[in-house]
Amino acid sequence: MKTRPRDIGTRAESAVVRHLTANGWPTAERRSLRGALDAGDITGTPSICWEVKGGEAARTASDLTISRWMDELDRERINATADIGVLVVQRAGIGPANAGRWWAVLPLSTVALLRVGIQPPPNRAVVADAPVRMLLADAVTLLRAAGYGTPPADQ
């Protein structure tokens, strides 16, 4: 039986929502489809736009595909009026129960801003937009330490 793309997306988004609700965003939920003004796949995480990619396309995504998805994410981030966009990509061999081990991809400028509050100089836009890949669990930790979601238990 062939799985429909929408079912693949639903399963991947649901896995990420479960991870988020357990790790600082108790109101995270899948966003209903919005058509031309797509605002990402998950809502209930103020100021953050999430784009989730699952299935074989995600597990085998090329650098060019990731770049295109990052462009899509930026448009959705603007539509959502969010400060931050996070692309989550399912990893080969890592199922939905372990979504925290899927890849999270953010622009370098976002990582620098979240980690140390550094704004990139305007003439470095190409480097600032370079994608940085980390585990979703690490991205969640970074976001929470920067004040998004509920505060980490140790603060």
Helices and strands as residue ranges (DSSP letters): H 5-22, E 29-30, G 35-37, E 42-43, E 48-53, H 55-59, H 63-79, E 84-89, G 96-101, E 103-107, H 108-116, G 122-124, H 125-128, E 131-135, H 136-145
